[in-house]
Amino acid sequence: MKILMTDFHRLWGGQAAYVLAVCRGLALRGHEVTVGCVAGSMLEERARASGLAVFNGCRFVKGFSLSGLPGDVSALRRFLEANGTDILHANGSQDHWAGALAVYLSGTVTRIVRTKHNSYPPRRGALNRILYGELTHKLIAVAGSVARQFAESGLLPAAEIDVVHAPVGDEFLAGRDAPRVLRREYGMCEEDVLVGFVGRLHPDKGPQVLLEAALPLLRSNRNIRLVYVGIGHLEKELPARAEGLGLAGRVNFTGFREDMIQVMASLDVLVLPSLSCDASSTVLKEAMAMGIPAVATDVGGAREIVDDGVSGLIVPPGDIPALSGAIARLAADRDLRERMGLAGREKVRRLFSVAATVGRLEEIYRGLMPARVAAGGAGR
């Protein structure tokens, strides 16, 4: 099949990682895959480095932007008409709208697939009813909780939504014994426990909640250290807050890192303290793949990824005492961390590998092909 997989992000994150991993997997199975991304984005750079074809003719401006949408629609329409694309698989609202309109206006037989990656409720307005009800041929949710939420909106019945969890790259399963670079950088000893946050430093992700939860642990136990890996809205505010609390040297901020296998291998506990947004967290699965137990808040598909008490611990979002207690429990018990880490690795191998995800996507794509031929154009 000829597949165009699109994504609007400029910076790196779980959604861009999903697109790259899936596109690599589809290409290895013999499909003609093109990554549709913004010029100069990190996804473009990594896709080209992976030997994938790239289409960077769209801006994918955030929101329903009349300044950017017509140009994106025209660029995608030209691409589809020139390449005979079978599947346009969008991963965000910007590229979804542009792709759906391009297919409709071109009259091509391209099928529109959308993966919904976040847990934000969809708007129920007339435009979304047209987008999902008339212009989209398949909606995929990255977690059962996302599918249920979408169905409750009334835009699509649950029976028409497929659930395919985002995969974790095979390199994480293979990287368990990678050098623990952060421990060396921070002069940590064997007894020290490194607790880590990996992701965007955005309020929705809860890094500020983690700092408050870790505060009593850092003050009472000299062997616990906290590290934040990532950039975002709070990258200045959080270090200032940590310093004001007298935690300089106990809390470290790495900024953006390219060596994520070595960074992840450095951690003893991963914490995902999200307040909203996360649906099928990639970083949770990356940690599990490397045998690192996680503490996660009960947001989106966290319970579908982490088996509470088996491969990690689940706590209510925004509950600082519960988050603090879960971190303390894992920090104090090396044997528990090892047992949970092994359980997490086995679950990733079974359910969240790239091969498993790509196989499901192939089934979905092929299921659309007869309908494509019969319909002779866009529409459900």
N, C-alpha and C positions, 0 to 999 in steps of 0.2 A: 504493500500500500504506500501511497504518497501522503505523508503526514506533515502538517505544519503545526508545531507546538508553540504557543505564544505566552509571553509573560511580560508585565509592565514594569517590574522592579528595576531600579538603577543599582541599588546596593545588593549585597549578598544576604541570604536568609534561607529559611526552610523551604519557602515556595520555589525560589530559584534553584535550590539544591534538588528539589523534586523534579523540576523540568530537566535539569542536566542529567540526573541519574536515569530517568525514564527514557529520555531521548537516546542516551548511550545504549540502553538495553534494547530498545526497538531497532536501532541501527544494527546492532550485533545479530539480530534475527532476520536481517535482510531487507528491512523496510527502508524506503527513501525518506529520510527525516530531515526537516529543516527547523532550526530554532528561530522563532520570531521574537526579537527583543529590541530594546532601545539602544541606539548607537552609543558606544562608550560605556555601556553597563558592564558590571562584573560578570553577568551571565554571558554576554557576548564574548568577553575575553576568555572565559573558561570553556565555552562551547567551541570556539576556534581552536583552542589548545587541545581539545579532545578530538579534533578532526571532523567535527560536525559542520554541516552547511548552515549558514546564518543569513537571515533576512532582517535587516535593521532599518527598513524604510518607514517605520512608524514611530510617532512620539509617545503614544499612549498616555496622554495627559490625564491626570487624576480627575475623576468626576465626569459628569455628562457635559463635556466641554465643546461648545460650538466652534471654538477657535482651533481645536486640534482634531476633532472627530472627522470632519469632511476629508481632510488630507489623509488621515489614516485609512478611511474607507476606500478612498481612491487607490492608495498604494497597495492595500490588500487585494482589492478587486483585480488590479493588473497582475499581481503575483498569482492569484488563483487561476485566472484565465490563461496565463502563460504556461503554468506548470501542471494543469490537470489534477489538482490536489483532491485526494479522496476525503481526508479528515482535517478539519481545522479544530484543534483542541486548545481552547482558551482556559486561562487559569486565574483571571481577574476580571472585574467589571469593565475596565477600560478596553482591554483587548477583546472581551466577549462582545460588547456592543459593536466595535469596529468590524470584527469578523462576521457577525451575524448580518449586519447591514451590507457588507461587501458581498456575501453569498447571495443575499436576496436581490441585490441590484444587478449582479452579474448574470444570474440565471444559471450558474454552474450547478453541478450535481454534488458539490462538496457538502459533507455532513458536518454540522456544528456540534461539538462536544464541549461541555464546560465542567471543570472540576471546581467545587467550592471548598476552599481551604480554611476558612475561618468560621467562627461561631457567631458572627454578627447576624442578627435577624434580617432577612431580606425585606425590602419595602414592598408593600402590597398594591402599589399604584398601577395605573393603566399601562404605563410603559413597561414595567416588569412583567405584566401579564402577557404583553405582546412578545417580549424578549424570550421568556421561558415557555410560554404556551404555544407560540406560533413559529418562532425563528430558531429554536434550539431543538436538536434531535435527541440529545441524551444529556442528563445531568448526573454527575458523579459527586458524591460526598465523601470526604476523607475520614468520616467516622459516622457510626450509627446515630449518635446524638445530633449531628449536623443534619442528617437526612430527616430525622423526626422533626427537628425545628423547622426545616424548610417546608415539610409537608403541612405542618400546623399553620403556616402562612397562607395556605390555600392556593398557592401558585401552581403547584403540581401535586398529584397524589403520590403517596409513598411508594406505590408499586412501580412508578416510573423513575425512581431514583435508585441508582446503584451505589453501593458502598465499596470503595476501594481505598484502603489505608495508604498513606504515603510511605514509600519504602525508605530504608536506610542503606546507604552505599556499602557495597561489599568491602570497601577498604576499612571500614570500622570493625567489621567482624574479624578482619585479618590483622588489626592494629593493636591487639590487646597488650602485646609486649613492647610497644613503642617506648622510646626514651621519655622519661617523666620530666620534661624540660622546665616546667614551672617550679617544681620542687628545688631544682638546682638554682634557678634564677633567684628564688627567694630564700635560699639557704636553709631549707627545711631539713629536719632530721627524720629518721624512720618512724618515730613515734607520733610525729605531727599528723594531724588529720586535715586535709585540704577540702573544704566545702566550696563548690563552685556554682556560679550562675553563668550560663552561656546563652546569649541572645541579644535582642535589641534592648537598650536601656530606655524603655518607654514605660510610662505609668501603667498601661494595660498589662504589661508583663510582670508587674509587681516587684521590681528590684528594690524599691524603697521599703516594701513590706519585709523583704528578706533581711535588710539591714537592721530593722527594728527587732526582728525575731532572733537574729544572731547576736545582738548586743549583750544579753545576759550570759550567753555561752562564751563569748570572747573575753568577757571580764572575769569569768570564774575559772576558765580553763586555758592555760597558756599554750596548750598543744593544738588548739583549734585555730585554723586560719581560714579566711574568706577571700575568694577571688571573683572578680567580675570580668567576663570576657565579652567584649562587644562595644558598640557605640550607639548613640541615640540621644534623645531629648534630655536625658538626665546625666549625661557624661561629665558635666561640670558640677551639677548640684550634689550628686552622690559622694564624690570625693571630698567635697567641702563639708558635707554632713558627717562623714566618717572622721575627718580630722577634728571637727568640732566636738565629737564624742570622745576624743582622745584615743582613737583607734588607728592612727597612722602607723603603718608597718604591720598591722594585724589584718588590715583589709587592703587588698591590692586591686588595681584596675589596669588591665593589659591593653585596652583598646581593641582594635580589630586585629585578628591574627590569621595568618595563612596556614600555619602548622597545626590544624585542628586535631589531627590524630594524636600528636604529641601532647597538645594541651589537654585533651580529654583524658589521655592516659595518666596525667598528673593528678587527677581528681580521685578522692576517696568517696565523695558523695556529691551527686548533682541535685540542685534544687531548681524546680520550675514553679515559681510562686504566682503564676498568672491570676489576674483578677477577671479577665475576659479574653476574647480573641482566639486563643489557641484551640485548635480543633483536633488535629492529629500531629502532635508535636514531633518534629524531626529530631530535635536535640534529645528528647527522652529516649527515642529509639537508638540514637547514636551511642548514648551512654550505656544503655542496656546491652548493645552489641559488643561493647568493650568490657562488660562485666562490672559496670559501676552501678550501684543501687541508687535509686532516685527518690526524692521527696517531691510530690507534685500536688497541686491544688486540684480540686474536683471541678475542673472546667473542661468543656468540650468532650473530647474522647479520651481523657486521661485514664479513666477506668478501663477503657478498652485496650489500652496499651500496657499500663502497669497493673499487675494483679496485687491488690492491697495486701500487705503482709507476706507476700511471696517473692515478688521481684522489686518491691519498693513500698513506699507508704503514701497514702492519699489523705489529704487534710482539707477542710473547708477553705474556700478562697477568702483571704483577708483575715483569717483567724491567727493572729500573731502567737498566742500561747500554744496553739496546736502545732503550728509550723515549727516553733522553737523546740517543742517537746519531741517531735519526729526527728529533727536534725540531731538533737542530743542523744536520742536512742541509737541511731546509726553510728554517730561519732564514737560512742562508748563501747561498741561491740564489733570487733574486727570479724569474728566468726559469722555474725549475722550479715555483715556486708558481703562477705564472700559467698554465703549461701544465696542471698538475693541476687548477687551479680551473676552467678551461674544460671539461676532460673531465668533471668532476663535474657541472657545470651541465647538460651535454647528457644525462648519464645520468638525472638527476632529471626532466628534461623527458620523457624516453622512458618511464620506469618508475615513478616515484614521485609523479606528479601526483595531485591530488585527483580529477580526472576519471577517471583510470585505476583508482584504488581504488574509487570509487563505482560505476563500471561493473561491476567484478567482484562487488561486494556485491549489486548488483541481480540479476545472474545467479544467485547463490547463493540469494537470497531467493525468486526466481521458481521456482527448482527445487524449493523446499519447498512451494510452494502446492498442486500436485496431491496430494501426499502428505497435506497438511493436510486437504483436502476428503475424501479417501478414508478417512483414519483417524478423523475425527470426534472427535478429542480428543488428549490428550498421549500420548507414547510414541514410540519409534523405529519 
